[in-house]
Amino acid sequence: AMKVTPWIFTSGFLTIILLSWLIRANGPPEGYVKSVKLQQPTVQSLASTEFQNTFEKYIIQNFPSLKYLLYIKNDIYAFLNFGFFHSGYDWGISVGRDGILFEKGYLISAYTRSIDKNKIALLAQASAKQFELLKQNLEILGIPLIMVLAPHKVDLFDHAAPWVFRIRAPNLKTGSALAGPIYAKYLGKADVNFVDCYPPLAQKDVAEISFPDQGAHWSMYGAGICLKMIARKLHELNPAEFPEIEIAGKFVSDDSFYAERDIAKLLNIWPHYKNGRNSHYHAVFRKTRRPLALLVMGDSFMGQLLANMNLSGYTTYENSFHFENRLPTRDEFRTALRAARACIIVGNVQKFITPFWEGYVAALNGYFSGPASLRHGRQP
């Protein structure tokens, strides 16, 4: 019997591979598929095995029925609850408790990177100097600066993280709860306006609905609460210029209107991923009277902030200038500053526990010096 088992396993495996060539292909897999292009071999690529590796990936991707193999593999892994083995998005999607999805990069950072208070303090001091300079540059143009820390999903859903991560670090140490107060301290010393969105979202009655189960970014309701905080900070600086935002309530929808299912859509799995809650929370706003021209920069967490701004009447997509996951050019920055009434920079905690902000804001400050300076670029 011991000799028969390996033979059965090998035969079954070879049969599946053979069937993948015989079964007629029925379109590409559902979800994210990274395209592999086959290049002509060269002596260098052959010697480094780069060509061989690319050729292997090309063959695998062009199996006539690759999608069926992916479905089989993903269904097996889902049944065994291995958690983070789903295909799609460079294998960067993890499945935690109750079918809750995570981006693997955030899990790795939260559970395996050792970042203590001292290191974050050094990063905060360095970036605070750049933010202070940017604040001064913008003040010349009459534009207030607001810096925003957006929590990521692991911050608030660490209890649902895959077991393979939780056993490595039972007590989550790196996150917004650690970084927020440190940055508040040093940005406060530099007199830079700072909004930490973690505390209000971490409250017991909000945490559970602050992030959707099938997406990486915060829920519309979570982003709406953060928008209310940003508007309040601007209102404190200039009540006549910036109105406060009022949230009259919330509603639940079974449809995802924005990025509530962005990870689920990247899974190469059939039928469509339906695990976890399929309910999405939205804020109900009392609309403001007039939209403001705003400059919003940062990472992808600004997407739902902008959507809420549009729904609340605080600004419109046409009226705002937004640069997501990229640095604006000098000319784009100049154009935005001529019209914008405020500058809002948004980033999740990953940007705060790495040297990212120091370099990003230093580049913006560079636009205010030299022959093409922006210091006098605003129209009266």
Secondary structure, DSSP 4 states (H G I P E B T S, - for coil): -TTHHHHHHHHHHHHHHHHHHHSPP-SSPSS------PPPP-HHHHHTTHHHHHHHHHHHHT-TTHHHHHHHHHHHHHHHT--S---STTT-EEE-GGG-EEEHHHHHHHHH----HHHHHHHHHHHHHHHHHHHHHHHHTT--EEEEEEP-HHHHHGGGS-HHHHTT-SS--SSHHHHHHHHHHHHHHTT-EEEE-HHHHTSHHHHTTSS-TT-SSPPHHHHHHHHHHHHHHHHHH-TTTS---EEEEEEEESS--SSTTTTGGG---SS----S---EEEEEEE--SSPPPEEEEESTTHHHHHHHHHHHTS--TTT-EEEESSPPPHHHHHHHHHH-SEEEEEEEHHHHSSTHHHHHHHHHHHTTSSTT--TT-S--
